[in-house]
Amino acid sequence: MKTITTLASLFVALVAFSAHAEVKLEDNSKLLGKWQVTHEALALDREKKPLHVTWEFQKDGTLITTGEDARSGIGEMNIPIKYSVADGVIKKQISPGREKYEDCTVLEMSDKNMTMKCKFLYFFMTRM
C-alpha cells in the first residue's frame, strides 16, 4: 500500500510539473515591445488581481514599467529597470538603482499573451 501511495504521489508531481513547462528564451527578441500586465497572482490557481501596468522591453536591456499608483495621487509613473536574458530566463532588476536581480521564468508564450513567474508573483500579460 505504501508503494502504491508513493508511486501515485510521484505521478501527480510529474503531471503537475509538466503542466507548467517553461519556455526557454534564447535572447530578448520574443519579449521586445509593450506588454499590458493585466493580472498578478500569488499562484496559478489563486485569485488574479487586476493591474493597469505596462512593461516595455527595449532592445538595450531596459524594461520601462509604466503605471499609476492611485493611492499616492502622483499619477502615471515611468520606472526604468535593467533586464537581460540568460540561461533561458529573464533576469530582472528588483528595483531601480540596486544591482539585485530576480529570475523570471516564462511559463507560456504566444504572439499575443505571456504568463511569467517571478520570485513571488505570477504575471499575466497581453501584447499591445
C-alpha positions in Angstrom: 0.0 0.0 0.0 2.8 2.4 0.9 4.4 1.7 -2.5 1.2 2.5 -4.4 0.8 5.7 -2.4 4.4 6.7 -3.2 4.0 6.0 -6.9 0.7 7.9 -7.0 2.4 10.9 -5.4 5.3 10.8 -7.8 2.9 10.6 -10.8 0.9 13.6 -9.5 4.1 15.6 -9.0 5.3 14.7 -12.6 1.9 15.7 -14.1 1.9 19.0 -12.2 5.5 19.7 -13.3 4.8 19.0 -16.9 1.7 21.2 -16.9 3.8 24.2 -16.0 6.7 23.6 -18.5 8.9 26.6 -19.1 9.5 28.5 -22.3 13.3 28.7 -22.6 14.3 32.1 -24.1 17.4 32.3 -26.3 17.5 36.1 -26.3 15.2 39.0 -25.8 13.7 39.0 -29.3 10.4 37.4 -28.3 10.0 39.9 -25.5 10.6 43.2 -27.3 7.8 45.7 -27.3 5.0 46.7 -25.0 3.0 44.3 -22.9 -0.1 45.1 -20.8 0.2 43.4 -17.4 -3.4 42.5 -16.9 -3.2 40.5 -13.7 -0.9 39.2 -11.0 -1.4 36.3 -8.6 0.5 34.5 -5.9 0.0 31.2 -7.7 -1.5 30.0 -10.9 -4.6 28.6 -9.1 -5.1 31.6 -6.8 -7.1 34.8 -7.3 -5.8 37.1 -10.0 -5.6 40.7 -9.0 -6.2 43.1 -11.9 -3.4 45.6 -12.8 -3.1 48.6 -15.0 0.6 48.5 -15.8 2.6 48.2 -19.0 6.0 46.7 -19.4 8.1 47.8 -22.4 11.0 45.5 -23.1 13.6 47.5 -25.0 16.4 46.1 -27.1 19.1 47.8 -25.0 18.2 45.8 -21.9 15.9 48.4 -20.3 12.4 47.5 -19.1 10.2 50.5 -18.7 7.4 49.9 -16.3 4.5 52.4 -16.6 1.7 52.5 -14.1 -0.4 54.7 -11.8 -0.4 54.5 -8.1 -4.0 55.5 -7.2 -3.2 55.6 -3.5 -0.4 58.2 -3.8 -2.2 60.6 -6.2 1.1 61.0 -8.1 -0.4 60.0 -11.4 1.4 57.9 -14.1 5.0 56.9 -13.4 7.6 55.5 -15.7 10.2 53.4 -14.0 13.2 52.1 -16.0 14.9 49.0 -14.7 17.5 46.6 -16.3 16.8 43.2 -17.6 18.6 40.5 -19.6 18.0 37.0 -20.8 20.4 34.3 -19.6 20.1 30.6 -19.1 16.6 30.7 -20.7 15.1 33.0 -18.1 14.7 36.8 -17.7 17.0 38.3 -15.1 15.1 41.4 -14.0 16.3 44.2 -11.6 14.2 44.1 -8.5 14.2 47.9 -8.1 15.9 50.8 -9.9 19.4 51.7 -8.7 20.0 48.4 -6.9 22.1 45.7 -8.6 19.9 42.9 -7.1 18.1 40.8 -9.7 15.4 38.1 -9.7 14.8 35.3 -12.2 11.5 35.3 -14.1 10.5 32.2 -16.0 8.2 32.4 -19.0 5.6 29.6 -18.5 3.5 30.2 -21.6 4.1 32.5 -24.5 2.2 33.2 -27.8 2.3 36.1 -30.2 -0.4 37.8 -28.1 -0.1 36.5 -24.5 2.5 35.6 -21.9 2.5 34.2 -18.4 5.6 34.8 -16.3 6.6 33.6 -12.9 8.9 35.7 -10.9 10.1 35.0 -7.3 6.9 35.8 -5.5 4.3 36.6 -8.2 2.8 35.3 -11.5 2.2 37.9 -14.1 -0.4 37.6 -17.0 0.3 39.8 -20.0 -1.1 40.8 -23.4 1.0 42.3 -26.1 -0.1 45.8 -27.1 
